[in-house]
Amino acid sequence: MAFRCLVSALVIGVLAAAPGRAQVAPDAVRAELLALEARWDSAVVRKDIAALEQILAPSFVFIGADGSVSSRSEMLAALQAPDLVIDPFETRDVQVRLYGGTAILTGWFEQTGRFQGRAYRTRSRYTDVYVREAGRWVAVSAHASTLPRPE
């Protein structure tokens, strides 16, 4: 019986480490990543560029719903526009998957705000990719796809 348990543990360990296979995120890691997502959302609303520079890797790339590609510096510059106001928003149904030192978070959000005096509302499904560098998670990529409005 002990031998069978040992073999089972080894097989599970090999499968969990197999390339392309997601690892279950320990509760502490999941909580850390979800808190980082919340800090990111809050920093966007507050236009806290210093916080965003800590969250987003220098090589960060954002792919918009229209297929546009923005660097970290382009995204930060756009957020600083005085005629852009983003109301608080919250991500929902966030799933966390780990692949070694890479975390992929998927979910959706609804965002409202004003741009150049005009109100807007958008719903998007998103993917955020984080890597573990120097003992902390940093975002290296994000993508948002527009969801249809609910009927």
Secondary structure as the mmCIF struct_conf table of DSSP 4:
data_model
#
loop_
_struct_conf.conf_type_id
_struct_conf.id
_struct_conf.beg_label_comp_id
_struct_conf.beg_label_asym_id
_struct_conf.beg_label_seq_id
_struct_conf.end_label_comp_id
_struct_conf.end_label_asym_id
_struct_conf.end_label_seq_id
HELX_RH_AL_P HELX_RH_AL_P1 ALA A 2 ALA A 17
BEND BEND1 ALA A 18 ALA A 18
TURN_TY1_P TURN_TY1_P1 PRO A 19 GLY A 20
HELX_LH_PP_P HELX_LH_PP_P1 ALA A 22 ALA A 22
STRN STRN1 GLN A 23 GLN A 23
HELX_LH_PP_P HELX_LH_PP_P2 VAL A 24 PRO A 26
HELX_RH_AL_P HELX_RH_AL_P2 ASP A 27 ARG A 46
TURN_TY1_P TURN_TY1_P2 LYS A 47 LYS A 47
HELX_RH_AL_P HELX_RH_AL_P3 ILE A 49 ILE A 55
STRN STRN2 LEU A 56 ILE A 63
TURN_TY1_P TURN_TY1_P3 ALA A 65 ASP A 66
BEND BEND2 GLY A 67 GLY A 67
STRN STRN3 VAL A 69 SER A 71
HELX_RH_AL_P HELX_RH_AL_P4 ARG A 72 LEU A 79
TURN_TY1_P TURN_TY1_P4 GLN A 80 GLN A 80
TURN_TY1_P TURN_TY1_P5 PRO A 82 ASP A 83
STRN STRN4 LEU A 84 ILE A 86
STRN STRN5 THR A 91 TYR A 99
TURN_TY1_P TURN_TY1_P6 GLY A 100 GLY A 101
STRN STRN6 THR A 102 PHE A 115
TURN_TY1_P TURN_TY1_P7 GLN A 116 GLY A 117
STRN STRN7 ARG A 118 GLU A 133
TURN_TY1_P TURN_TY1_P8 ALA A 134 GLY A 135
STRN STRN8 ARG A 136 THR A 146
HELX_LH_PP_P HELX_LH_PP_P3 LEU A 147 PRO A 150
#
